Amino acid sequence: MSEPKQQCPQCGERAGVPILYGMATPETFDDPDIAIGGCIVDHDSPNRRCLSCGHAWRATFEPGPPISHEQSVPRSHRRRPLPKSSLRRKKG
C-alpha cells in the first residue's frame, strides 16, 4: 500500500495501518502495511491498527471531492454493453 502510516493515538508511533475486513488473499497476509480485521465489520469498527502496540481505532477522514461511478468502479468490474444482435427478439 502506498498510504502513509498514521500516528497511533495511544503510543504516538507512526505505525497505524489500515484494517482489512472480509476475505483476505494470500498476498494480503504477507503485506506488512495491512492489518487483518476478520469477517464481521460494524459501522463503528476500527479502521486502523498500530503495528507497534496493537491499539485499534477509528480514524476520521476529511471528505474529498465527490467522485463519479466510473471513477469508483475498477475498469475490469464495469458492465459492458450487450451487442445489438443479442437484444433482438427471436421470431417464432
N, C-alpha and C positions, 0 to 999 in steps of 0.2 A: 504494500500500500504506500502511496505517496503522501498520505496525510501526516502532518507533523504530530508528534505526541503532545498530549495536553498535560498541564501541571495537575498533579494529584492534590485535592483539597485536604487530604489527611496528612500525608508525609511531605508534600511540597516538591517531590521529584517530578521531573518532566518525563513520565513513563506511562501516561494514560493512553491506552489504545482502544479502538472500537471493539464492542462486544458483538459477535455474530450469533444470531439466533437462527434456529432451523437446521436443516440437513447440511452438514459440513462435508466438503470434499476432501480427499486425501491431501491435496495441495494446501488446503486451509489449515490442517493440523500442523503442517511444517512452517507456516507463515508466522514469524516472530512478531509481526505488527497487528495481529488479530487475537482476541480472546474468545474462546468458545463459550456460548451462553446457554446452551441447551435448546430444547424444542418449544418450550412454552414462554411466550412473551406477553406481558400486560402493558397497558397504556403508561404505567409508571415504572416499568422495568428499567434498570440501569443500562446505559448505552456506552459506558467507558469503564475500564478496569485498569488499575495501576499494576504494572509488572513488578514494581519494587515491593510494595506492601500488600497487594491483593485487594485493596479497597475498591469497591464498585460504586459508581454514582451516575446520576442522570445529568449529562451536560446539556446546557441550553445553547441554542444557536440563534444568531441574528438572522432574520429572514432575508433571503436573497431575492433577486429579481425573479418574477414568475417565468416558468419555462413552458414550452408547448409540449403537447403529447408526443410529437415526433422527437423532441429532444430527450424525453424521459424514457422512451422505449428503445432498446437496442435495435439496430437495423435488422439483425437476424431474427428478432421476435415480431416484427411488424407483419401485418396481414398483407398478402399480395392480392391484387385484383384478379378475379377469375377471368379466364379467356372468354371472349364473347361467344364463342361456339358452345361453351358449356352452359350458357344462360338461355339458350333457345330450348323451347319445349319440343319434345318429340311428338310427331303426329302419329296417331294410331288408334 
